[in-house]
Structure formats: C-alpha cells, structure tokens
Amino acid sequence: MTPKIDPAILAALSLDAATTRIASHGGSGFASTFKITSTVEGKEKLFFVKQGRGKASEVMFTGEHASLNAIHDAVPSLCPKSYANGTLSTGNGSFLATDFLDLSSSSTSAAAGSGMTLAQKLAKLHSIPAPVPDGYAKAVFGFPVTTCCGDTEQENGFKESWAEFYGENRLRGVMRKAEGKQGGDGELGRLVEEVVGKVVPRLLGEGRLRDGKTGGGIVPVVVHGDLWSGNHRRGSIGGGPVEEVVFDASAAWAHSEFEFGIMSMFGGFGGSFNREYWKYKPKDEPVEEWEDRVQLYELYHHLNHYAIFGGGYRGGAVRIMQRLVKKYGNKS
C-alpha cells in the first residue's frame, strides 16, 4: 500500500501534491521514515521525513530539528538541513522534514565537496562559540529546546557554569529519568550525588578546566550529543557531493570534550581520527586529566542506557563512578 503524504507536511514544505511522491525509506526505532520526491522551482527536490505518534514524538522532532540546524549553521557539509517539524493534520502525531541524505554506496556526484575529514569537521564545529541567547550577555551552556538522547528527554535549561549544567542537567537529570523508568536505586543515587558533589567540581569547575589553545576558560560550542559510529556515514546531502556526514543529533551548547563520552563508550573512530582532531582542536587543560573527563562524560551515556534499557548498563555506570570517586572524591 502506497503511503499518503500528510497535508501538514505539504503545507510546511510548500509542496504541490500533484507533483509530489512519497515512499517508505529506511527505518527508525522511534518513527516511520519516508523519502519525498517533489518539484521545487522546476527542479527535482528530495526530502527525508520522519513521522511519529504521541506527545513524545513532538518533543523528539522539535529537538532534532533544532539540533540539525545548529550543526548545519556552523558546518553546513556535516549534516542535513532541517526544513520543518510540526503536528500532523490528524492531530495524532508529529513529523520532521530534512534534506534527503543518500547513504547508499553508489551515491556519486561530479560536484567538488569540502574535502574535509570527519575529524576536521568536528574540530571546526567544536571551535565555533555557541550563539548568545536573548537575555544573556555571553554564551551559556544548555540549549533553547528540549532534546532527546534515545527516547530520554534531556533538560537543557541554561547555566553559566559548565560544571553546574553537567552535574544538574545531565547527571542528576538522567538519574531522575532512570528512577522513573527502572525504579529507585539507593546505591546508584548515592554514587551519582557523590560524583556531582565532589568529582564534577574537581574536574570541570571554574578555574580548573581551561581551553587547550587559549589557556582561558572554556566556552560553549555546539556538540552533536550522540555521536557514535551508527550516526556517522559517508553520504550525499540533497544530491550534493559525497561527504563525511552525521545525523540523528541530540545537540547542546556544551564543553567540546563531552562529545568523546559516547564515542569512548562505543569505540570511537580510531587513533588516527583522534590525532587529526587534536591537531586542529587540542585537548583542554589539564591534559593529564583528559581521560578522566571523558570517563565522566561517558558516565552520562551509561546512565542513559540504563534508563532506557535497564540491565547491564548499571554496572558500567557504577564502575566509572566508584573509580572517579576513589581518585577525586577527597581532592580539592
């Protein structure tokens, strides 16, 4: 059965139903996914669309729309542009519409690409200060909308301190989600509080963490937020050249090294990637604490996977916290 294009999607993209086709394309654990082919200003234009049910999909797609565009605005060749998100005409679900990303191995283009590697693109993304939100005199940590990592809604309220944002919005925030889904856990909760109270200020506090290039305080930058190998490929955005691309973003204005937490958890992109990245974006200071900071950032994703899936991810979170508390719990 051929799927029908919801009128809300046609309206949001200003497409003519008579010249627009839709077909199922790919798959997602949280949504139905489609390829839309239409004619825009006399030329064929391709879009990728996700559709989901319920209030959760509205939050998820609003966050992904803002995330993709935050990355695209900084490094256009790194991810698709998102054109629209909103409520389906039936009122029972939401949609997200982006540039079509062709990930097929046969995708080719005669156009010249940026020539940038993934390491170069990510280092560039992490070197551009985040915008200053209305009402603030300088850039802050957080994000203008709620985002989702998996199906976990992330609390992104603005904080001027990275240590405060990471401790409250990320670690305590995901612990609240885990307790809501998996039930209370006294040991896990106690360890999270120890890490937030002792380890986070020690490793991430003001005056402790310094930019690897300038030696000054770190500034918020856009991070993808869920950058593991499954969210990276080579592909063509909107019929353009084949590039290193990322997708399924869960962005925030954050410390650049936060990106390495999920990368570390799932194997990263290899030593050559790291060395090239550090050539353009050196490790922050103190360099000797880099691996412990990455472990601290990896902790968030263990807790988030525990919140979503339960089971074995709890053990990984406990081991990280016990090690960090033992090493830094009594240091000032």
KETI-174332 format. One record per residue (C-alpha): residue in one letter; x, y, z. Coordinates in steps of 0.02 Angstrom, whole numbers, padded with zeros to 5 digits. Example, Ala and Ser with C-alpha at 12.3 -4.5 7.8 and 13.67 -1.06 7.14 Angstrom:
<lummis>
LUMMI   aa       c1       c2       c3
LUMMI    a    00615   -00225    00390
LUMMI    s    00684   -00053    00357
</lummis>
This chain:
<lummis>
LUMMI   aa       c1       c2       c3
LUMMI    m    00000    00000    00000
LUMMI    t    00072    00169   -00053
LUMMI    p    00085    00290    00093
LUMMI    k   -00005    00456    00082
LUMMI    i    00077    00625    00112
LUMMI    d    00000    00713    00260
LUMMI    p   -00067    00885    00209
LUMMI    a    00028    00965    00355
LUMMI    i    00193    00909    00278
LUMMI    l    00146    00975    00106
LUMMI    a    00098    01143    00183
LUMMI    a    00256    01156    00290
LUMMI    l    00367    01123    00138
LUMMI    s    00258    01224    00016
LUMMI    l    00242    01073   -00099
LUMMI    d    00111    01037   -00232
LUMMI    a    00026    00870   -00202
LUMMI    a    00011    00843   -00390
LUMMI    t    00200    00840   -00415
LUMMI    t    00248    00756   -00251
LUMMI    r    00276    00572   -00214
LUMMI    i    00314    00481   -00052
LUMMI    a    00390    00310   -00020
LUMMI    s    00446    00216    00135
LUMMI    h    00633    00232    00161
LUMMI    g    00750    00159    00291
LUMMI    g    00694    00132    00468
LUMMI    s    00700    00202    00644
LUMMI    g    00664    00129    00815
LUMMI    f    00558    00280    00861
LUMMI    a    00475    00333    00697
LUMMI    s    00415    00289    00522
LUMMI    t    00532    00357    00389
LUMMI    f    00500    00413    00210
LUMMI    k    00578    00486    00054
LUMMI    i    00482    00627   -00028
LUMMI    t    00514    00674   -00210
LUMMI    s    00443    00838   -00273
LUMMI    t    00471    00980   -00394
LUMMI    v    00532    01145   -00323
LUMMI    e    00562    01292   -00440
LUMMI    g    00564    01174   -00588
LUMMI    k    00693    01056   -00515
LUMMI    e    00678    00888   -00427
LUMMI    k    00698    00904   -00239
LUMMI    l    00714    00762   -00114
LUMMI    f    00665    00767    00069
LUMMI    f    00680    00643    00211
LUMMI    v    00533    00635    00331
LUMMI    k    00506    00554    00500
LUMMI    q    00333    00529    00572
LUMMI    g    00292    00476    00749
LUMMI    r    00144    00461    00866
LUMMI    g    00103    00549    01027
LUMMI    k    00174    00695    01126
LUMMI    a    00344    00611    01139
LUMMI    s    00372    00622    00951
LUMMI    e    00333    00808    00953
LUMMI    v    00467    00839    01084
LUMMI    m    00591    00724    00996
LUMMI    f    00568    00803    00825
LUMMI    t    00571    00982    00891
LUMMI    g    00738    00942    00973
LUMMI    e    00808    00855    00820
LUMMI    h    00754    00999    00706
LUMMI    a    00847    01125    00814
LUMMI    s    00996    01007    00836
LUMMI    l    01023    00977    00650
LUMMI    n    01010    01161    00610
LUMMI    a    01130    01211    00749
LUMMI    i    01260    01094    00672
LUMMI    h    01216    01138    00491
LUMMI    d    01228    01325    00526
LUMMI    a    01406    01302    00592
LUMMI    v    01470    01170    00469
LUMMI    p    01344    01152    00326
LUMMI    s    01425    00999    00248
LUMMI    l    01420    00900    00411
LUMMI    c    01234    00861    00420
LUMMI    p    01069    00886    00329
LUMMI    k    00970    01046    00349
LUMMI    s    00801    01027    00433
LUMMI    y    00659    01122    00349
LUMMI    a    00511    01094    00461
LUMMI    n    00434    01000    00606
LUMMI    g    00258    01004    00671
LUMMI    t    00095    00915    00704
LUMMI    l    00015    00800    00576
LUMMI    s   -00155    00855    00509
LUMMI    t   -00238    00711    00600
LUMMI    g   -00177    00786    00764
LUMMI    n   -00113    00614    00817
LUMMI    g    00073    00628    00788
LUMMI    s    00214    00738    00726
LUMMI    f    00338    00750    00583
LUMMI    l    00513    00809    00543
LUMMI    a    00568    00854    00365
LUMMI    t    00751    00872    00317
LUMMI    d    00862    00868    00164
LUMMI    f    00871    00692    00095
LUMMI    l    01033    00606    00145
LUMMI    d    01086    00473    00021
LUMMI    l    01193    00347    00115
LUMMI    s    01199    00218   -00024
LUMMI    s    01371    00161   -00077
LUMMI    s    01330    00203   -00258
LUMMI    s    01293    00386   -00224
LUMMI    t    01407    00492   -00333
LUMMI    s    01420    00673   -00384
LUMMI    a    01530    00771   -00502
LUMMI    a    01523    00921   -00384
LUMMI    a    01676    00957   -00278
LUMMI    g    01649    00926   -00093
LUMMI    s    01728    01015    00052
LUMMI    g    01870    00889    00056
LUMMI    m    01862    00893    00246
LUMMI    t    01877    00736    00350
LUMMI    l    01759    00698    00493
LUMMI    a    01896    00748    00616
LUMMI    q    01918    00917    00531
LUMMI    k    01731    00949    00525
LUMMI    l    01706    00903    00706
LUMMI    a    01855    01008    00761
LUMMI    k    01783    01155    00665
LUMMI    l    01611    01130    00745
LUMMI    h    01694    01125    00917
LUMMI    s    01794    01284    00884
LUMMI    i    01646    01398    00846
LUMMI    p    01571    01481    01001
LUMMI    a    01387    01449    01030
LUMMI    p    01267    01595    00999
LUMMI    v    01219    01709    01142
LUMMI    p    01035    01683    01188
LUMMI    d    00916    01828    01217
LUMMI    g    00931    01900    01392
LUMMI    y    01112    01846    01416
LUMMI    a    01271    01946    01398
LUMMI    k    01376    01796    01346
LUMMI    a    01359    01619    01281
LUMMI    v    01291    01492    01407
LUMMI    f    01279    01304    01424
LUMMI    g    01115    01221    01379
LUMMI    f    01002    01229    01225
LUMMI    p    00846    01327    01176
LUMMI    v    00734    01172    01168
LUMMI    t    00720    01002    01249
LUMMI    t    00816    00868    01155
LUMMI    c    00810    00678    01163
LUMMI    c    00954    00556    01176
LUMMI    g    00869    00394    01126
LUMMI    d    00696    00425    01196
LUMMI    t    00761    00512    01354
LUMMI    e    00707    00694    01362
LUMMI    q    00856    00800    01414
LUMMI    e    00839    00952    01525
LUMMI    n    00928    01095    01436
LUMMI    g    00892    01247    01545
LUMMI    f    01032    01375    01530
LUMMI    k    01176    01379    01654
LUMMI    e    01327    01495    01652
LUMMI    s    01434    01360    01733
LUMMI    w    01477    01201    01636
LUMMI    a    01504    01105    01799
LUMMI    e    01330    01156    01859
LUMMI    f    01250    01112    01693
LUMMI    y    01334    00943    01681
LUMMI    g    01301    00897    01861
LUMMI    e    01121    00955    01871
LUMMI    n    01052    00947    01695
LUMMI    r    01142    00792    01636
LUMMI    l    01191    00677    01781
LUMMI    r    01052    00718    01905
LUMMI    g    00931    00740    01760
LUMMI    v    00962    00568    01686
LUMMI    m    00961    00490    01860
LUMMI    r    00784    00558    01884
LUMMI    k    00735    00480    01718
LUMMI    a    00814    00313    01768
LUMMI    e    00721    00310    01933
LUMMI    g    00559    00348    01843
LUMMI    k    00583    00203    01722
LUMMI    q    00683    00074    01820
LUMMI    g    00631    00115    01998
LUMMI    g    00727    00184    02146
LUMMI    d    00908    00130    02170
LUMMI    g    00990    00190    02329
LUMMI    e    01168    00142    02284
LUMMI    l    01159    00218    02111
LUMMI    g    01080    00376    02176
LUMMI    r    01211    00394    02313
LUMMI    l    01354    00372    02190
LUMMI    v    01280    00500    02069
LUMMI    e    01268    00626    02212
LUMMI    e    01449    00592    02262
LUMMI    v    01506    00619    02083
LUMMI    v    01404    00778    02064
LUMMI    g    01459    00846    02232
LUMMI    k    01644    00800    02227
LUMMI    v    01706    00741    02057
LUMMI    v    01617    00863    01942
LUMMI    p    01681    01020    02031
LUMMI    r    01856    00946    02041
LUMMI    l    01868    00903    01855
LUMMI    l    01753    01032    01775
LUMMI    g    01745    01177    01896
LUMMI    e    01782    01360    01858
LUMMI    g    01967    01395    01854
LUMMI    r    02008    01210    01838
LUMMI    l    01960    01173    01658
LUMMI    r    02049    01279    01527
LUMMI    d    02044    01291    01339
LUMMI    g    02187    01195    01257
LUMMI    k    02226    01334    01132
LUMMI    t    02198    01496    01228
LUMMI    g    02227    01440    01407
LUMMI    g    02070    01535    01457
LUMMI    g    01904    01468    01517
LUMMI    i    01808    01350    01404
LUMMI    v    01666    01422    01302
LUMMI    p    01505    01333    01249
LUMMI    v    01507    01256    01075
LUMMI    v    01381    01151    00979
LUMMI    v    01403    00964    01008
LUMMI    h    01311    00826    00915
LUMMI    g    01274    00742    01081
LUMMI    d    01251    00562    01020
LUMMI    l    01398    00539    00903
LUMMI    w    01437    00354    00888
LUMMI    s    01476    00256    00730
LUMMI    g    01292    00220    00696
LUMMI    n    01258    00406    00674
LUMMI    h    01401    00437    00552
LUMMI    r    01423    00386    00370
LUMMI    r    01483    00450    00203
LUMMI    g    01338    00516    00104
LUMMI    s    01265    00646   -00012
LUMMI    i    01158    00785    00062
LUMMI    g    01020    00842   -00054
LUMMI    g    01106    00773   -00210
LUMMI    g    01271    00858   -00171
LUMMI    p    01444    00781   -00163
LUMMI    v    01483    00631   -00054
LUMMI    e    01547    00694    00114
LUMMI    e    01577    00637    00292
LUMMI    v    01406    00665    00371
LUMMI    v    01318    00642    00538
LUMMI    f    01134    00630    00582
LUMMI    d    01012    00591    00724
LUMMI    a    01084    00734    00825
LUMMI    s    01046    00774    01007
LUMMI    a    01136    00941    01015
LUMMI    a    01180    01056    01158
LUMMI    w    01290    01206    01190
LUMMI    a    01418    01113    01292
LUMMI    h    01602    01078    01327
LUMMI    s    01675    01010    01165
LUMMI    e    01751    00857    01253
LUMMI    f    01578    00798    01303
LUMMI    e    01569    00728    01126
LUMMI    f    01702    00599    01170
LUMMI    g    01596    00518    01305
LUMMI    i    01480    00424    01187
LUMMI    m    01623    00398    01064
LUMMI    s    01726    00316    01201
LUMMI    m    01582    00207    01256
LUMMI    f    01561    00131    01083
LUMMI    g    01740    00126    01020
LUMMI    g    01759    00297    00941
LUMMI    f    01830    00324    00767
LUMMI    g    02008    00264    00796
LUMMI    g    02176    00334    00844
LUMMI    s    02208    00422    00678
LUMMI    f    02042    00516    00697
LUMMI    n    02090    00573    00871
LUMMI    r    02264    00630    00821
LUMMI    e    02195    00730    00674
LUMMI    y    02058    00807    00781
LUMMI    w    02184    00860    00915
LUMMI    k    02292    00941    00781
LUMMI    y    02151    01065    00750
LUMMI    k    02070    01062    00923
LUMMI    p    02197    01017    01057
LUMMI    k    02148    00930    01218
LUMMI    d    02093    01052    01351
LUMMI    e    02194    01081    01508
LUMMI    p    02241    00995    01619
LUMMI    v    02288    00873    01480
LUMMI    e    02333    00738    01608
LUMMI    e    02151    00734    01665
LUMMI    w    02079    00713    01488
LUMMI    e    02043    00527    01505
LUMMI    d    01956    00553    01672
LUMMI    r    01849    00692    01599
LUMMI    v    01800    00578    01456
LUMMI    q    01755    00441    01581
LUMMI    l    01648    00567    01673
LUMMI    y    01560    00610    01510
LUMMI    e    01543    00427    01464
LUMMI    l    01454    00402    01631
LUMMI    y    01306    00502    01568
LUMMI    h    01279    00382    01425
LUMMI    h    01292    00228    01537
LUMMI    l    01159    00304    01648
LUMMI    n    01052    00349    01498
LUMMI    h    01065    00173    01425
LUMMI    y    01019    00106    01596
LUMMI    a    00868    00222    01599
LUMMI    i    00813    00160    01428
LUMMI    f    00862   -00024    01431
LUMMI    g    00899   -00066    01613
LUMMI    g    01007   -00216    01650
LUMMI    g    01194   -00221    01618
LUMMI    y    01221   -00035    01589
LUMMI    r    01201   -00006    01776
LUMMI    g    01363   -00100    01810
LUMMI    g    01462    00008    01690
LUMMI    a    01397    00166    01773
LUMMI    v    01439    00101    01947
LUMMI    r    01617    00054    01898
LUMMI    i    01652    00225    01823
LUMMI    m    01583    00315    01974
LUMMI    q    01675    00208    02101
LUMMI    r    01840    00238    02012
LUMMI    l    01816    00427    01995
LUMMI    v    01756    00447    02175
LUMMI    k    01905    00348    02239
LUMMI    k    02025    00456    02137
LUMMI    y    01948    00627    02159
LUMMI    g    01822    00616    02300
LUMMI    n    01940    00687    02431
LUMMI    k    02039    00807    02321
LUMMI    s    02008    00993    02313
</lummis>
